[in-house]
Amino acid sequence: MFRVLGSSGGLSGNPQKGSTCIQLNGETLIDAGTGLSSLQLSEMKAIRHIFLTHAHMDHIAALPTFVSNLFDQSRLPLKVYGLAHSLERLKQHIFNNDIWPDFTQVQDNGTSMLELVEIKPGQVIEHQGMTLTAFEVPHAIPTIGYAVQQPKVSAHSHFVFCADCIVTDALVSKLNELPPISTLMVECSFPDRLEEVAIKTQHMTPSLVSRLLEQLEKPPHSVWITHLKPSYEEELRDVLRAEPWHVL
C-alpha cells in the first residue's frame, strides 16, 4: 500500500502529478498536498490519520476539501498530527469558520470531524504496526521530517522523508543517528544556478543534495528525489539523470 501520491514542488500542469502526499497504508498519509486527489473517493474515506511536516500550502492544499468528504463517516474524527506551529496555522487561517468551517468543533452528537494532535521533534509514535519518529529539519518555518520503520514493508522497511529542507550540520547529524535507511526521500527544488535563492528559501539544489549524501556515514539503499519546482523540472531532470537517484 506504500506509495507516493504527489511529489511536485508546485502546480505542475499535470493532473497526474500533484504536490506532496505520501500514503503509508490504507488509513495513513504524510502531508496532504494536491497529490491526495489521486485517491479514489472510497480510498479517501478510508483515511483516518495525516501526519503533517509543516504548514506550507503545497503540503496542506487538499486537506480542507478532503475533510468535507467525511461528513457521512462513522469513524470520525480524522486525526491530523503536526507541530504546534502547523496546527495553530490551520486553526487560525484555514479552519476558522471564515475561509473554511471549523471541523474541530464538537457536533451535536458529541464528536468532531477533525482532531488536531500536537507532536514534537524527537517524539516516537507507535502507529498501526509502524514506528514513526519525528525529527526537526531546517526550513523557512518550523518543519519536521519522519523516519518510518515498517518491518512488513521489505522494500521500504526504514523510510525517511526529510520534507522541505536545506542541508545543515544538524540535519546530517540527525540522519546519522538513525538506523540504516532503506529509502531516503529528499527534496531538490532549484537548479544549482539558483543556489542563492534555494538557500534563502531553505530548499535544496542538486549540489546541496550531493553535499548531504556525502556526509552520511551509512549511505541509504536508495535515494528518491522529490519536490522539483515545475518551472525548473526539465532542467533539473537533465542534471539529475546523471546521478544514481530515483527522481519522482
C-alpha positions as CSV (number, residue, x, y, z in Angstrom):
1,M,0.0,0.0,0.0
2,F,3.0,2.3,0.4
3,R,3.0,4.8,-2.4
4,V,3.9,8.4,-3.3
5,L,0.6,10.1,-4.3
6,G,2.2,13.5,-5.0
7,S,5.8,14.8,-5.3
8,S,5.7,18.1,-7.2
9,G,7.0,21.3,-5.7
10,G,4.1,23.2,-7.1
11,L,1.3,23.2,-9.6
12,S,2.8,21.1,-12.4
13,G,0.1,21.4,-15.0
14,N,-0.1,17.7,-15.0
15,P,-3.2,16.3,-13.2
16,Q,-1.3,13.1,-12.5
17,K,1.5,14.9,-10.7
18,G,0.2,16.7,-7.6
19,S,2.1,18.2,-4.7
20,T,3.4,16.3,-1.6
21,C,1.4,13.4,-0.3
22,I,2.7,10.0,0.8
23,Q,0.4,7.1,1.6
24,L,1.9,4.8,4.3
25,N,-1.0,2.4,4.4
26,G,-4.8,2.4,3.7
27,E,-5.5,4.7,6.6
28,T,-2.4,6.9,6.9
29,L,-0.8,9.7,4.9
30,I,2.2,12.0,5.3
31,D,1.1,15.5,4.2
32,A,-2.0,16.5,2.2
33,G,-0.9,18.2,-0.9
34,T,-2.8,18.1,-4.1
35,G,-1.5,14.6,-4.8
36,L,-4.1,13.4,-2.3
37,S,-6.7,13.9,-5.1
38,S,-5.3,10.9,-7.0
39,L,-7.1,8.7,-4.5
40,Q,-10.4,7.3,-5.4
41,L,-13.3,8.6,-3.2
42,S,-13.6,5.2,-1.5
43,E,-9.9,5.3,-0.7
44,M,-10.2,8.8,0.7
45,K,-13.0,7.8,3.0
46,A,-10.6,5.1,4.5
47,I,-8.0,7.7,5.6
48,R,-8.0,8.3,9.3
49,H,-4.6,9.8,10.1
50,I,-2.5,12.5,8.4
51,F,1.0,13.4,9.6
52,L,2.0,16.9,8.5
53,T,5.6,18.0,8.0
54,H,4.8,21.7,8.0
55,A,2.0,24.2,7.1
56,H,3.1,25.5,3.7
57,M,0.3,25.4,1.2
58,D,1.7,22.7,-1.1
59,H,1.7,20.3,1.8
60,I,-1.8,21.0,3.1
61,A,-3.7,22.2,0.0
62,A,-6.1,19.3,-0.3
63,L,-6.8,19.0,3.5
64,P,-9.8,21.4,3.8
65,T,-11.8,19.9,0.9
66,F,-10.7,16.4,1.9
67,V,-12.3,16.8,5.3
68,S,-15.5,17.8,3.7
69,N,-15.8,14.3,2.1
70,L,-16.1,12.8,5.6
71,F,-19.5,14.2,6.6
72,D,-21.2,10.8,6.5
73,Q,-18.4,8.8,8.1
74,S,-19.0,6.9,11.4
75,R,-15.3,6.5,12.2
76,L,-14.5,10.1,13.0
77,P,-12.6,12.2,13.8
78,L,-9.9,12.4,11.2
79,K,-6.7,12.9,13.2
80,V,-4.2,15.4,11.8
81,Y,-0.8,15.3,13.6
82,G,1.8,18.1,13.4
83,L,3.9,20.7,15.2
84,A,2.1,23.2,17.3
85,H,3.1,25.9,14.7
86,S,1.4,23.9,11.9
87,L,-1.8,23.2,13.9
88,E,-2.1,26.8,15.0
89,R,-1.9,28.0,11.4
90,L,-4.5,25.5,10.4
91,K,-6.9,26.8,13.1
92,Q,-6.1,30.5,12.5
93,H,-6.0,30.6,8.8
94,I,-8.0,27.7,7.4
95,F,-10.4,26.0,9.8
96,N,-11.7,29.4,11.2
97,N,-15.4,29.4,10.1
98,D,-14.4,32.1,7.5
99,I,-12.1,30.5,4.9
100,W,-13.5,27.1,5.8
101,P,-15.7,25.6,8.5
102,D,-14.0,24.8,11.8
103,F,-14.4,21.0,11.7
104,T,-12.6,20.7,15.1
105,Q,-15.8,21.9,16.8
106,V,-17.8,19.3,18.7
107,Q,-21.0,18.5,16.9
108,D,-24.5,17.7,18.4
109,N,-23.6,14.0,18.6
110,G,-20.6,14.8,20.9
111,T,-17.9,14.2,18.3
112,S,-15.9,16.4,15.9
113,M,-14.9,15.7,12.3
114,L,-11.3,16.8,12.8
115,E,-8.9,16.3,15.7
116,L,-5.6,18.2,15.7
117,V,-2.9,16.3,17.6
118,E,0.4,18.0,18.5
119,I,3.7,16.2,18.1
120,K,7.2,17.4,18.9
121,P,10.6,16.8,17.4
122,G,12.1,13.6,18.7
123,Q,8.7,12.1,19.5
124,V,8.3,8.4,18.7
125,I,4.8,7.3,17.7
126,E,3.7,3.6,17.5
127,H,1.1,3.5,14.8
128,Q,-0.6,0.5,13.2
129,G,2.5,-1.7,13.2
130,M,4.8,1.2,12.2
131,T,7.1,3.3,14.3
132,L,7.2,7.0,13.2
133,T,10.0,9.2,14.6
134,A,9.6,12.9,14.1
135,F,12.8,14.9,13.7
136,E,13.4,18.6,13.2
137,V,14.6,19.8,9.8
138,P,15.8,23.2,8.8
139,H,13.3,25.1,6.7
140,A,11.7,28.6,6.4
141,I,9.1,27.7,9.1
142,P,9.1,25.0,11.8
143,T,9.2,21.7,10.0
144,I,9.6,18.0,10.8
145,G,10.6,15.0,8.8
146,Y,9.6,11.5,9.6
147,A,11.6,8.3,9.9
148,V,9.1,5.4,9.4
149,Q,10.1,1.9,10.3
150,Q,7.8,-0.7,8.7
151,P,9.1,-4.2,9.2
152,K,6.4,-5.7,7.0
153,V,7.3,-3.5,4.0
154,S,10.5,-5.0,2.9
155,A,11.5,-2.5,0.2
156,H,10.9,0.4,2.5
157,S,11.4,-1.0,5.9
158,H,13.1,2.2,7.1
159,F,11.7,5.1,5.0
160,V,13.0,8.6,5.9
161,F,11.3,11.7,4.5
162,C,13.2,15.0,5.0
163,A,10.3,17.2,4.0
164,D,11.3,20.6,2.7
165,C,14.8,21.4,4.0
166,I,18.3,22.8,3.5
167,V,21.5,20.8,4.3
168,T,23.0,21.7,7.7
169,D,25.3,20.0,10.2
170,A,22.3,19.4,12.4
171,L,20.4,17.6,9.7
172,V,23.4,15.5,8.8
173,S,23.9,14.6,12.4
174,K,20.2,13.6,12.9
175,L,20.3,11.4,9.8
176,N,23.5,9.8,11.0
177,E,21.8,9.0,14.3
178,L,19.1,6.9,12.6
179,P,19.4,3.2,11.9
180,P,20.4,2.2,8.3
181,I,18.0,3.8,5.9
182,S,16.4,1.8,3.1
183,T,14.8,4.7,1.3
184,L,15.7,8.4,1.8
185,M,13.3,10.9,0.2
186,V,14.9,14.3,-0.1
187,E,13.8,17.4,-1.9
188,C,15.5,19.2,-4.8
189,S,13.6,22.4,-5.6
190,F,16.0,24.5,-7.6
191,P,18.9,24.1,-10.1
192,D,22.4,24.9,-8.9
193,R,22.4,28.3,-10.7
194,L,19.7,29.4,-8.3
195,E,21.6,28.2,-5.1
196,E,21.3,31.6,-3.6
197,V,17.5,31.5,-3.9
198,A,17.5,27.9,-2.6
199,I,19.5,28.9,0.5
200,K,17.4,32.0,1.1
201,T,14.1,30.0,0.9
202,Q,15.6,26.9,2.7
203,H,15.4,24.5,-0.2
204,M,17.8,22.1,-1.9
205,T,19.7,22.0,-5.3
206,P,21.5,19.0,-6.9
207,S,24.8,20.1,-5.4
208,L,23.3,20.6,-1.9
209,V,21.7,17.1,-2.1
210,S,25.1,15.7,-3.0
211,R,26.7,17.5,-0.1
212,L,24.1,16.0,2.2
213,L,24.6,12.4,0.9
214,E,28.4,12.7,1.0
215,Q,28.2,13.3,4.8
216,L,26.1,10.3,5.6
217,E,28.0,7.6,7.4
218,K,25.6,4.9,6.2
219,P,24.5,5.5,2.7
220,P,20.8,4.8,2.1
221,H,19.9,1.8,0.0
222,S,18.0,4.1,-2.4
223,V,17.5,7.9,-2.7
224,W,14.3,9.4,-4.0
225,I,14.3,13.0,-5.2
226,T,11.1,15.0,-4.8
227,H,9.7,18.5,-4.8
228,L,11.1,19.7,-8.1
229,K,9.7,23.1,-8.8
230,P,7.7,22.9,-12.1
231,S,9.4,25.9,-13.7
232,Y,12.8,24.1,-13.4
233,E,11.7,20.5,-13.6
234,E,13.0,19.8,-17.1
235,E,16.3,21.5,-16.3
236,L,16.6,19.6,-13.0
237,R,15.8,16.2,-14.6
238,D,18.5,16.8,-17.2
239,V,21.1,17.2,-14.4
240,L,19.7,14.6,-12.1
241,R,19.6,11.7,-14.6
242,A,23.4,11.6,-14.3
243,E,23.0,10.6,-10.6
244,P,22.1,7.2,-9.2
245,W,19.0,8.6,-7.7
246,H,15.3,7.9,-8.4
247,V,13.6,11.2,-9.4
248,L,9.9,11.2,-8.7
